[in-house]
Amino acid sequence: MKLAANFDCRLSTFPALLLAAAVWIVPPLFATETSGENWPRFLGPRANGISSETGLLEKWPANGPPLLWEKTIGTGYSAPSVRGELLVLHHRLKEEEIVEAFEASTGKPVWRYAYPSKFVDPYGYNNGPRCTPLLTENRCYTFGAEGKLVCLELKTGKLIWQRETGIDWNVPPAFFGVGSTPILEDDLLLVMVGGQPNSGMVALDSKTGKMVWESVGEKNWQGQPMIGWPGERKVNWQRWEKQASYATPVAATIHGQRHILCLMRQGLVSLDPRTGVVNFSFWFRSSANDSVNAMSPVVVDDMIFISGAYYKVGSVVLRVKPDGKSVDEVWRSTALEIHWTTPIYHDGNLYAFSGRNEPDAHFRCVEFKTGKVLWDRDESWPPHSTPQPKVYGRGSAILADGKLIALGEGGMLGLFKLNPNQPEEISHWQVPQLHHPCWAAPVLSRNRLYLRSEDRLVCLTVTK
């Protein structure tokens, strides 16, 4: 089995949700209707930020890739999703969250579904949705900032079912709203709702929205060792504790057993997708209350990488034992402190932006099995700098046609060779329509690159 990559957030500079990690072993979720590849869910067809498309530009032209269309949009941090020639965006305008479909090649509106939203981010970030739409052949699933879970007909936007997760389950208020994108496993929609005392994760019938199982909370965490915390403390579960994180769950097969890997606020939990039974729990969170987990796990063979950016929590690689019921630590370090970006795994190495805040941003290549830093680029961004610095700051990257396509949080679009020995930037270009914060990873479908900031969506053609 090979890798995965998915999800995003933080308290001093929040991109809550755009990130995550998933697995190579997961096949493309949907077949393509025309030439090229769909990008129908968070981090693409394999949920790992990697595209199979080829024939892309070898470098950016002096004025950047040709612009196909651009659009002023509502606020939010979620990336668009593309299936066939339909692009779906979840955003907010005034007092409504809007799920909107456009022609992917032109930006022309196709349908629109809206509902009221009163969400106000308690830390002053924007009030739009954070989760990315999930598209199947005939359905569109979205998860709003207040926890409204909606299933729409993909072709028309007609409502099929909805759940008010904050009402249906006992969910403590989140730091930055709801930010963990649901995933599909067979006919189950797996959702990190964060309910108390034992409904951190729920499985819903994807056709009807009815609950199949609920799991994670007091039953699995009570008495667990608080690894990495001072002393030999054990979990004394509190029913007011937040459970949900901003990391999207990851589906993986390890030692022949199917796992749903969920990096919750308390740490990593493995679930049986059919029953919700907990395979193992591993405490992984900062000892400071004002902290979050926002990067989804990266799975390579029987090893799992998780990382955080708060107060030196750093990264750890775990090896799953053959029975699938426990893990051993392989290494732990601060080689990567991933806030909200998604690491790209390739040929034994992780390529990722590291750092909690703009002033400590780095772009690094780290050996997966050892945690050794192979190279490092300082991308630090002085706070409140004017004019905008010509660095990436923190960012996101995807892999396509043998190259890394990176988008910095200020709108710098870069192209890098995959080189574990040294950073090789082929070209970079400041996208004029974009500005800080660009916290959604790039989206690539049918040689079209979609980029968004808080209030702008840009479509570029990147074919040779």
C-alpha positions as CSV (number, residue, x, y, z in Angstrom):
1,M,0.0,0.0,0.0
2,K,1.2,3.5,-0.7
3,L,0.5,6.9,0.6
4,A,-2.1,9.3,1.3
5,A,-2.4,13.0,2.0
6,N,-5.1,15.3,3.2
7,F,-6.1,18.7,5.7
8,D,-5.8,22.6,8.1
9,C,-6.0,25.4,10.9
10,R,-4.6,27.4,13.7
11,L,-5.2,30.0,16.4
12,S,-3.0,32.9,15.4
13,T,-3.5,32.6,11.7
14,F,-6.3,30.3,10.7
15,P,-6.8,28.3,7.7
16,A,-8.8,25.6,9.4
17,L,-9.4,23.0,7.1
18,L,-7.7,22.8,4.0
19,L,-5.8,20.3,4.5
20,A,-5.6,16.8,4.9
21,A,-4.0,13.5,3.8
22,A,-5.4,10.3,2.3
23,V,-4.1,7.1,0.6
24,W,-2.7,6.0,-2.7
25,I,-4.4,2.7,-2.3
26,V,-7.7,4.4,-2.6
27,P,-8.7,4.2,-6.3
28,P,-10.1,7.3,-8.1
29,L,-13.5,8.0,-6.5
30,F,-15.3,8.5,-9.8
31,A,-14.8,7.7,-13.4
32,T,-14.2,10.6,-15.8
33,E,-16.9,11.6,-18.4
34,T,-14.4,13.3,-20.7
35,S,-10.7,13.4,-21.2
36,G,-8.6,14.3,-18.2
37,E,-9.3,13.7,-14.5
38,N,-11.9,14.7,-12.0
39,W,-11.0,16.5,-8.8
40,P,-14.3,15.5,-6.9
41,R,-13.3,15.7,-3.3
42,F,-10.8,17.2,-0.8
43,L,-7.4,16.8,-2.3
44,G,-8.4,15.2,-5.5
45,P,-9.3,11.8,-7.1
46,R,-7.1,9.8,-4.7
47,A,-7.5,12.3,-1.8
48,N,-3.7,12.8,-1.6
49,G,-3.1,15.9,-3.6
50,I,-1.7,13.9,-6.6
51,S,-3.0,14.1,-10.1
52,S,-2.2,11.7,-13.0
53,E,-2.6,14.4,-15.6
54,T,0.3,15.0,-18.0
55,G,1.2,17.4,-20.8
56,L,1.3,20.4,-18.4
57,L,3.4,23.5,-18.7
58,E,7.1,22.9,-18.1
59,K,7.4,26.4,-16.5
60,W,5.2,29.4,-16.0
61,P,5.2,32.1,-18.8
62,A,6.4,35.5,-17.8
63,N,2.8,36.7,-17.3
64,G,1.7,33.4,-15.7
65,P,-0.5,30.7,-17.2
66,P,-3.3,32.0,-19.5
67,L,-6.4,33.1,-17.6
68,L,-9.6,31.3,-18.6
69,W,-11.9,33.0,-16.2
70,E,-12.1,34.7,-12.8
71,K,-14.9,35.4,-10.4
72,T,-15.5,37.4,-7.2
73,I,-17.0,34.9,-4.7
74,G,-18.2,34.8,-1.1
75,T,-16.0,34.2,1.9
76,G,-14.8,30.8,3.1
77,Y,-11.7,28.6,3.1
78,S,-13.0,25.6,1.2
79,A,-11.5,24.5,-2.1
80,P,-13.8,23.9,-5.1
81,S,-14.5,20.4,-6.4
82,V,-14.8,19.4,-10.1
83,R,-16.6,16.4,-11.7
84,G,-16.9,16.3,-15.4
85,E,-17.6,19.9,-16.6
86,L,-19.2,20.9,-13.3
87,L,-17.4,22.9,-10.6
88,V,-19.0,23.2,-7.2
89,L,-18.1,25.8,-4.7
90,H,-19.3,26.3,-1.1
91,H,-19.1,29.9,0.0
92,R,-20.9,32.6,2.0
93,L,-22.5,35.8,0.9
94,K,-24.0,38.0,3.6
95,E,-26.2,35.9,5.8
96,E,-26.3,32.8,3.6
97,E,-24.1,29.8,3.0
98,I,-24.3,29.0,-0.7
99,V,-23.5,25.8,-2.6
100,E,-23.1,26.9,-6.2
101,A,-22.3,25.0,-9.4
102,F,-20.6,26.5,-12.4
103,E,-19.4,25.4,-15.8
104,A,-15.8,24.4,-15.1
105,S,-14.5,25.7,-18.4
106,T,-16.3,29.1,-18.4
107,G,-17.4,29.9,-14.8
108,K,-21.0,30.3,-16.1
109,P,-23.5,29.6,-13.3
110,V,-25.5,26.4,-13.5
111,W,-27.4,26.1,-10.2
112,R,-27.5,27.5,-6.7
113,Y,-28.6,26.3,-3.3
114,A,-28.6,28.6,-0.3
115,Y,-29.6,28.5,3.4
116,P,-29.3,31.0,6.3
117,S,-26.1,31.0,8.4
118,K,-25.4,33.0,11.6
119,F,-21.9,31.7,12.2
120,V,-19.4,34.3,13.5
121,D,-15.8,33.2,13.8
122,P,-14.8,33.9,17.5
123,Y,-11.3,34.8,16.5
124,G,-12.2,37.2,13.8
125,Y,-11.5,35.1,10.7
126,N,-14.1,35.0,7.9
127,N,-17.4,33.4,8.6
128,G,-17.7,31.2,5.5
129,P,-17.6,27.4,5.2
130,R,-14.3,25.6,5.6
131,C,-15.1,22.1,4.3
132,T,-14.7,21.0,0.6
133,P,-17.7,19.7,-1.4
134,L,-17.7,15.9,-2.0
135,L,-19.1,14.9,-5.4
136,T,-20.3,11.5,-6.6
137,E,-21.9,10.6,-9.9
138,N,-25.2,12.0,-8.8
139,R,-24.8,13.6,-5.3
140,C,-23.1,16.6,-3.8
141,Y,-22.3,16.6,0.0
142,T,-21.4,19.8,1.9
143,F,-20.6,20.5,5.5
144,G,-21.2,24.1,6.7
145,A,-19.4,26.2,9.3
146,E,-22.2,25.7,11.8
147,G,-22.4,22.0,11.2
148,K,-25.2,21.9,8.6
149,L,-24.7,18.7,6.5
150,V,-26.4,18.8,3.2
151,C,-26.9,16.2,0.4
152,L,-27.9,17.7,-3.0
153,E,-28.7,16.3,-6.4
154,L,-25.5,17.0,-8.4
155,K,-27.1,17.9,-11.7
156,T,-29.8,20.3,-10.3
157,G,-28.8,21.3,-6.8
158,K,-32.1,19.9,-5.5
159,L,-32.1,19.1,-1.8
160,I,-32.2,15.3,-1.0
161,W,-31.5,15.3,2.7
162,Q,-29.9,17.4,5.5
163,R,-28.8,17.0,9.1
164,E,-28.2,19.7,11.7
165,T,-25.2,18.0,13.4
166,G,-24.9,20.6,16.2
167,I,-28.5,19.8,17.2
168,D,-28.7,16.1,16.4
169,W,-25.5,15.4,18.5
170,N,-24.2,17.1,21.6
171,V,-21.4,19.1,20.0
172,P,-19.3,21.6,22.0
173,P,-18.6,24.9,20.1
174,A,-15.4,24.6,17.9
175,F,-12.6,27.1,17.9
176,F,-13.1,28.1,14.2
177,G,-16.4,26.4,13.2
178,V,-16.7,23.1,11.5
179,G,-13.7,22.1,9.4
180,S,-13.3,18.4,8.8
181,T,-14.6,17.3,5.4
182,P,-16.7,14.1,5.3
183,I,-15.5,11.1,3.3
184,L,-17.3,8.2,1.7
185,E,-16.5,4.6,2.4
186,D,-18.8,2.3,0.3
187,D,-22.3,3.5,1.1
188,L,-21.4,5.2,4.4
189,L,-20.8,8.9,4.8
190,L,-18.2,9.3,7.6
191,V,-18.4,12.6,9.4
192,M,-16.4,14.1,12.3
193,V,-19.2,15.8,14.2
194,G,-17.3,16.0,17.5
195,G,-20.3,15.0,19.7
196,Q,-20.2,14.1,23.4
197,P,-19.8,11.8,25.1
198,N,-19.2,9.1,22.4
199,S,-20.1,10.5,19.0
200,G,-16.9,12.2,17.9
201,M,-17.3,10.3,14.6
202,V,-20.6,9.2,13.0
203,A,-21.5,7.1,10.0
204,L,-24.6,8.0,8.0
205,D,-26.3,6.2,5.2
206,S,-25.2,8.2,2.3
207,K,-28.6,7.9,0.5
208,T,-30.8,8.9,3.4
209,G,-28.7,10.6,6.1
210,K,-29.8,8.2,8.8
211,M,-27.2,7.3,11.4
212,V,-25.6,3.8,11.1
213,W,-23.1,4.1,14.0
214,E,-21.5,6.6,16.3
215,S,-18.1,6.3,18.1
216,V,-15.1,8.0,19.7
217,G,-15.0,9.8,23.0
218,E,-15.1,8.9,26.6
219,K,-15.2,5.1,26.1
220,N,-11.9,5.0,24.1
221,W,-10.1,7.9,25.7
222,Q,-10.8,7.5,29.4
223,G,-7.5,6.3,31.1
224,Q,-5.4,6.5,28.0
225,P,-1.8,7.7,28.6
226,M,-1.3,11.4,27.6
227,I,1.8,10.8,25.5
228,G,4.2,13.7,25.4
229,W,2.7,15.5,28.4
230,P,4.6,16.1,31.6
231,G,4.5,13.3,34.2
232,E,2.6,10.0,33.7
233,R,-0.8,11.6,33.2
234,K,-3.8,9.7,32.0
235,V,-6.9,11.0,30.4
236,N,-9.7,12.1,32.8
237,W,-12.5,12.6,30.3
238,Q,-14.5,15.8,30.4
239,R,-17.9,15.9,28.7
240,W,-17.4,19.6,27.8
241,E,-14.2,18.8,25.8
242,K,-14.1,19.5,22.1
243,Q,-13.6,16.4,20.0
244,A,-13.6,17.6,16.4
245,S,-10.4,18.7,14.7
246,Y,-9.9,20.3,11.3
247,A,-8.4,17.1,9.8
248,T,-10.2,15.1,7.2
249,P,-10.4,11.3,8.0
250,V,-8.3,8.9,5.9
251,A,-9.3,5.5,4.7
252,A,-6.5,3.0,4.4
253,T,-5.9,-0.8,4.2
254,I,-3.1,-1.9,6.6
255,H,-2.1,-5.5,7.1
256,G,-5.2,-6.4,5.1
257,Q,-7.5,-4.6,7.5
258,R,-9.5,-1.5,6.6
259,H,-9.0,1.5,8.9
260,I,-10.6,4.9,9.1
261,L,-7.9,7.1,10.6
262,C,-9.2,10.1,12.4
263,L,-6.9,12.7,13.8
264,M,-9.2,14.1,16.4
265,R,-8.5,17.0,18.8
266,Q,-7.2,14.5,21.4
267,G,-5.2,12.4,18.9
268,L,-5.3,9.6,16.4
269,V,-8.1,7.1,16.4
270,S,-8.5,4.1,14.1
271,L,-12.1,2.8,13.4
272,D,-13.6,-0.2,11.7
273,P,-15.7,1.5,8.9
274,R,-18.5,-1.1,9.1
275,T,-19.1,-0.9,12.9
276,G,-17.3,2.1,14.3
277,V,-15.4,-0.1,16.7
278,V,-12.2,1.5,17.9
279,N,-9.0,-0.4,16.8
280,F,-6.6,1.9,18.7
281,S,-6.2,5.4,20.1
282,F,-3.0,7.4,20.3
283,W,-2.8,10.7,22.3
284,F,-1.4,13.5,20.1
285,R,-2.1,17.1,21.0
286,S,-0.4,20.1,22.5
287,S,-0.6,20.6,26.2
288,A,-1.9,24.2,25.6
289,N,-5.7,24.5,25.4
290,D,-5.5,27.1,22.6
291,S,-4.3,24.6,20.0
292,V,-5.8,22.4,17.3
293,N,-4.9,19.4,15.1
294,A,-5.5,20.2,11.5
295,M,-3.4,17.9,9.2
296,S,-4.9,14.6,8.2
297,P,-2.7,11.5,8.5
298,V,-0.4,10.3,5.7
299,V,-0.2,6.5,5.4
300,V,2.7,4.6,3.8
301,D,2.6,0.8,4.0
302,D,2.0,0.1,7.7
303,M,3.2,3.6,8.9
304,I,1.2,6.7,9.7
305,F,2.6,10.3,9.8
306,I,0.8,13.0,11.8
307,S,1.9,16.5,12.6
308,G,0.9,19.7,14.4
309,A,2.2,23.2,14.6
310,Y,1.3,24.3,18.1
311,Y,3.9,24.6,20.9
312,K,6.4,22.2,19.6
313,V,4.1,19.2,19.3
314,G,5.9,18.5,16.0
315,S,5.5,15.2,14.1
316,V,5.4,11.5,14.8
317,V,5.5,8.4,12.6
318,L,3.7,5.3,14.0
319,R,3.9,1.7,12.9
320,V,0.7,-0.3,13.0
321,K,1.2,-3.8,14.5
322,P,0.1,-6.8,12.5
323,D,-3.1,-7.3,14.5
324,G,-4.2,-3.7,13.7
325,K,-5.0,-3.0,17.4
326,S,-2.0,-0.9,18.5
327,V,1.0,1.1,17.2
328,D,4.6,1.7,18.0
329,E,6.5,5.0,17.6
330,V,9.1,5.0,14.9
331,W,10.3,8.6,15.3
332,R,9.2,11.9,16.8
333,S,10.7,15.3,16.0
334,T,10.0,18.9,15.0
335,A,11.4,18.4,11.5
336,L,7.9,19.2,10.3
337,E,5.4,21.3,12.2
338,I,2.5,21.2,9.9
339,H,-0.3,23.7,10.5
340,W,-2.8,23.3,7.8
341,T,-1.1,22.2,4.6
342,T,-1.1,18.8,3.1
343,P,2.3,16.9,2.7
344,I,3.0,15.3,-0.6
345,Y,4.6,11.9,-0.4
346,H,6.8,10.8,-3.2
347,D,9.5,8.0,-3.4
348,G,10.1,7.8,0.4
349,N,10.0,11.6,1.1
350,L,7.5,14.2,2.3
351,Y,7.4,17.6,0.7
352,A,5.5,20.1,2.9
353,F,5.3,23.7,4.2
354,S,6.1,23.8,7.9
355,G,5.4,26.4,10.5
356,R,2.6,27.8,12.6
357,N,2.8,31.5,11.7
358,E,4.1,33.5,8.7
359,P,7.4,34.5,10.4
360,D,8.4,30.8,10.9
361,A,7.3,29.4,7.5
362,H,9.6,26.9,5.8
363,F,9.3,24.6,2.7
364,R,11.0,21.3,3.5
365,C,11.7,17.8,2.2
366,V,11.8,15.2,5.0
367,E,12.7,11.5,4.8
368,F,9.5,9.7,5.7
369,K,11.0,6.7,7.6
370,T,13.6,8.7,9.6
371,G,12.4,12.3,10.0
372,K,15.7,13.5,8.5
373,V,15.5,17.0,7.0
374,L,16.9,16.6,3.4
375,W,16.5,20.3,2.5
376,D,14.9,23.5,3.8
377,R,13.8,26.8,2.2
378,D,13.1,29.7,4.5
379,E,9.8,31.2,3.4
380,S,9.3,33.4,6.4
381,W,6.9,36.3,5.9
382,P,7.3,39.4,8.2
383,P,3.9,40.2,9.7
384,H,2.0,43.2,8.3
385,S,4.7,43.6,5.6
386,T,4.0,46.1,2.8
387,P,4.5,45.5,0.0
388,Q,3.8,41.8,0.0
389,P,7.1,39.8,0.2
390,K,8.1,37.7,-2.7
391,V,8.0,34.4,-0.7
392,Y,5.4,31.7,-0.2
393,G,5.0,32.0,3.5
394,R,3.0,28.9,4.4
395,G,1.4,27.2,1.5
396,S,-0.1,24.1,-0.1
397,A,1.3,21.9,-2.9
398,I,-0.1,19.3,-5.2
399,L,1.8,16.9,-7.5
400,A,1.2,16.6,-11.2
401,D,3.2,15.6,-14.3
402,G,6.3,15.0,-12.1
403,K,6.3,18.5,-10.6
404,L,5.1,20.2,-7.4
405,I,2.6,23.0,-8.0
406,A,2.7,25.2,-4.9
407,L,0.4,28.1,-3.9
408,G,1.7,30.4,-1.1
409,E,-0.7,32.0,1.3
410,G,-0.2,35.4,-0.4
411,G,-1.0,34.1,-3.9
412,M,2.5,33.1,-5.1
413,L,2.2,30.3,-7.6
414,G,5.3,28.1,-7.9
415,L,6.6,25.1,-9.9
416,F,9.2,22.8,-8.3
417,K,11.1,19.8,-9.5
418,L,10.8,16.7,-7.3
419,N,14.4,16.7,-6.0
420,P,15.1,15.2,-2.5
421,N,18.7,16.6,-2.6
422,Q,18.0,20.3,-3.0
423,P,15.0,22.6,-3.6
424,E,14.7,23.3,-7.3
425,E,12.2,26.0,-8.1
426,I,11.5,26.1,-11.8
427,S,9.5,29.3,-11.8
428,H,7.2,31.4,-9.7
429,W,4.5,34.0,-10.4
430,Q,2.4,36.2,-8.2
431,V,-1.3,35.7,-9.3
432,P,-2.5,39.3,-9.4
433,Q,-6.1,38.5,-8.5
434,L,-5.1,36.7,-5.3
435,H,-4.1,38.0,-1.9
436,H,-3.6,36.8,1.6
437,P,-5.0,34.5,2.8
438,C,-4.9,31.7,0.2
439,W,-5.4,28.7,2.4
440,A,-7.1,26.3,0.0
441,A,-4.8,23.9,-1.9
442,P,-4.8,24.2,-5.8
443,V,-7.3,22.1,-7.7
444,L,-6.3,20.6,-11.1
445,S,-8.8,19.0,-13.5
446,R,-8.6,18.6,-17.3
447,N,-5.4,20.8,-17.5
448,R,-7.2,23.6,-15.7
449,L,-5.9,24.9,-12.5
450,Y,-8.3,26.5,-10.0
451,L,-7.0,28.8,-7.2
452,R,-9.0,30.6,-4.6
453,S,-8.3,33.3,-1.9
454,E,-10.9,34.4,0.6
455,D,-13.0,36.2,-2.0
456,R,-11.6,35.3,-5.5
457,L,-11.7,32.2,-7.7
458,V,-9.3,32.0,-10.7
459,C,-9.2,29.4,-13.5
460,L,-5.9,29.1,-15.4
461,T,-5.0,26.7,-18.3
462,V,-1.8,24.9,-17.6
463,T,-1.6,22.7,-20.7
464,K,1.5,22.9,-22.8
